[in-house]
Amino acid sequence: MLIDIGKAIILGIVEGVTEFLPVSSTGHLILAGSILSFTDERAKVFEIFIQLGAILSVVWLYRAKVLNVISNIGKKEADRFIINILIAFLPAALIGLKIHSYIKTNLFNPFTVSFALIFGGIAILVIERLVKNSDISRVDNISPRSALGVGFAQVLSLFPGVSRSGATIMGGLVIGLDRKTATEFSFFLAIPTMFAATTYDLLKNIQYLSVSDFPVFAAGFIVAFITALVVIKAFLSFITRHDFSAFAYYRIVFGIIVLALL
């Protein structure tokens, strides 16, 4: 049990650090799980569960905005925000339902993750160099059309190693959002997307859950929540002064190293 709790803490840190950075949390969890020999069905459910810890950190960090939107449902600005999130959520949700099982069965492995990390890094570098205009500087100013564009970008993240955060942030930059707005919209979009994905996966794999696993799952959940809180704040501070090139280079180097080791 102590060994499993140790693994849970390590994976909770990996999840918290990588979930909202454009480096692919799923890819890092697959690779970390392989290194720790934590890859059975219980481990897969654990990885799903700790994602809830990470997403709750966003809810907590932006609780004022979330509560304001909920309390003002029926008013124009709040309704527009909710509609934009739903529009951006739908493409990945609908397509994901169709191909989720195939992706889980055939693509969740270190090889595909490594290639996705490398090509995703190259894509970030290309976008950073080509996209210069940013007309939208507030989440509340995003149009439904722009929200849909981010939603289609999120579809790419169904492929493990692409990064949901990376795909939605880069998609936001392409359609004219500035870095902070693209990043924050990615965070807000993560709330329904990750809640839906984790609930779906947990219900499908509920037979692998056991009361005896509670300490392991709780440790990973808490560590993921705390780590994600710290990383999100640091990430928002970082992007006010820098672009995303550092994450691109990291992805490329990390992907090459993993391929070499494999």
Secondary structure, DSSP 4 states (H G I P E B T S, - for coil): -HHHHHHHHHHHHHHHHHTTTTT-HHHHHHHHHHHTT--SHHHHHHHHHHHHHHHHHHHHHTHHHHHHHHHTTTSHHHHHHHHHHHHHHHHHHHHHHHHHHHHHHHT-SHHHHHHHHHHHHHHHHHHHHH-----B-SGGG--HHHHHHHHHHHHGGGSTTS-HHHHHHHHHHHTTB-HHHHHHHHHHHHHHHHHHHHHHHHHHTGGG--GGGHHHHHHHHHHHHHHHHHHHHHHHHHHTT--SHHHHHHHHHHHHHHHHH-
